[in-house]
Amino acid sequence: MCFKCSHCNKKLTPGMETEHDDKPYCKNCYGKHYGPKVQDNRGTASSSTNEGVGGGATAGCLATTTEDNSVSKFKNTHEGTNKVNITNQDKCYTCDKTVYAAEKLVVLNKIFHKPCVKCKACSKTLSPGDVLEHENEIYCKTCHGREFGPHNKV
């Protein structure tokens, strides 16, 4: 359902509407019809758009001494929250810092930052396909072969 100004039929966007007698108005129309009246030099009240304060595109935008605390039935009264709750934060196996989805890499059922997947022996950064494991540690193919591969004993 979209709301339109009761006077000019302009489509109203949230936060840009006002109300009078349970009818929605755009801020311009509300200011022209119900905004502060201007006293001319003869002492008569006027709301004409040609006479100073309270008319034109900024009609009704001036602060008044009375405050209307009533809730408009046309306004969104849902009170959201500005807080972002991040639950179940994953921690990097190597550095123990939080790993966000964009940088998350799962290797051998452990969570890492991409640059934290390194060979234990030579510290070379590895891609998931190049990883070999021995006793819960990560090795590159070269170091794994050198450390744990077949050895020639004569």
C-alpha positions in Angstrom: 0.0 0.0 0.0 1.4 3.4 -0.9 0.4 6.6 0.6 -0.3 9.8 -1.3 -0.6 13.4 -0.2 -4.3 14.3 0.5 -3.8 17.6 -1.3 -1.5 17.1 -4.3 -1.6 13.3 -4.6 2.2 13.1 -4.6 3.5 9.7 -3.5 4.8 9.8 0.1 8.1 8.2 1.1 8.7 7.0 4.6 9.9 9.9 6.9 8.7 12.5 4.4 5.0 12.6 5.4 3.0 14.5 8.0 -0.6 14.1 9.0 -3.5 16.3 10.0 -7.0 15.1 10.9 -5.9 11.5 10.1 -5.0 12.4 6.5 -1.5 12.1 5.1 0.2 15.2 3.6 3.6 15.9 2.0 5.7 18.4 4.0 5.1 21.1 1.4 1.3 20.9 1.4 1.2 20.5 5.2 3.3 23.6 5.6 1.2 25.6 3.2 -2.1 24.7 4.9 -1.3 24.1 8.5 2.2 25.5 9.0 3.1 28.7 10.9 1.2 31.8 9.8 3.2 35.0 9.0 2.1 38.4 10.3 2.2 41.0 7.5 2.9 44.7 8.2 -0.8 45.2 8.8 -0.9 42.6 11.6 -3.0 40.1 9.7 -2.1 36.4 9.5 -1.2 35.0 6.1 0.0 31.7 4.8 0.5 32.8 1.2 3.5 31.4 -0.6 4.5 34.9 -1.7 5.0 36.2 1.8 8.2 35.3 3.6 8.5 32.6 6.3 6.3 29.5 6.0 5.7 29.5 2.3 7.3 28.0 -0.8 9.3 24.8 -0.9 10.3 25.0 2.7 6.9 25.6 4.1 6.4 24.2 7.6 10.1 23.4 8.1 10.6 26.0 10.8 10.7 24.9 14.4 7.7 25.8 16.5 7.4 26.1 20.3 4.8 23.3 20.6 5.9 19.8 20.2 3.6 17.1 18.8 4.5 13.8 20.4 1.6 11.8 18.9 2.4 8.9 16.7 1.3 9.1 13.2 -0.6 6.0 11.9 1.3 6.5 8.6 4.8 6.3 10.0 6.8 3.2 10.6 6.8 2.7 14.3 9.1 -0.4 14.3 12.1 0.3 16.4 14.9 -1.5 14.8 18.4 -1.9 16.1 21.7 -0.4 14.8 23.6 -3.3 16.4 25.0 -6.1 14.3 25.1 -9.4 16.1 27.8 -11.8 14.9 27.3 -15.1 16.6 29.3 -18.2 16.4 32.5 -16.5 15.2 34.9 -18.8 13.6 38.6 -18.6 14.7 41.6 -19.3 12.5 43.4 -22.5 13.4 46.8 -20.7 12.9 46.4 -17.2 14.3 43.3 -17.6 16.5 41.7 -14.4 15.1 38.1 -14.2 13.8 37.6 -15.5 10.2 34.9 -13.8 8.2 33.1 -15.5 5.3 35.0 -13.7 2.5 38.4 -14.9 3.8 37.4 -18.3 5.2 39.2 -21.4 4.0 38.5 -24.9 5.3 41.5 -27.3 5.1 41.5 -30.7 6.7 38.3 -29.8 8.6 40.0 -26.8 10.2 39.2 -23.1 9.5 41.9 -20.7 8.3 42.4 -17.3 6.8 43.7 -17.8 3.2 47.2 -16.5 4.0 47.4 -18.6 7.2 47.5 -21.9 5.4 51.3 -22.4 5.5 53.7 -25.3 5.5 55.0 -26.0 9.0 58.5 -26.6 7.8 59.2 -23.9 5.1 56.3 -21.4 5.8 55.3 -21.5 2.2 51.6 -20.3 1.7 49.6 -23.2 0.3 46.5 -23.7 -1.8 44.0 -26.3 -0.5 45.1 -28.8 -3.2 48.8 -28.7 -2.2 48.2 -29.5 1.5 49.4 -32.7 3.2 48.9 -33.4 6.8 51.0 -35.2 9.4 50.1 -35.4 13.1 47.7 -32.5 12.8 50.2 -30.2 11.1 50.2 -28.9 7.5 53.0 -29.5 5.1 53.7 -28.8 1.4 54.3 -31.8 -0.8 58.1 -31.2 -0.9 58.6 -30.9 2.9 56.2 -33.7 3.6 58.1 -36.0 1.3 61.5 -35.0 2.7 60.4 -35.3 6.4 58.0 -38.3 6.2 58.6 -40.0 2.9 60.6 -43.2 2.3 64.2 -42.9 3.3 67.0 -44.9 1.8 69.0 -46.5 4.5 72.2 -48.3 3.5 
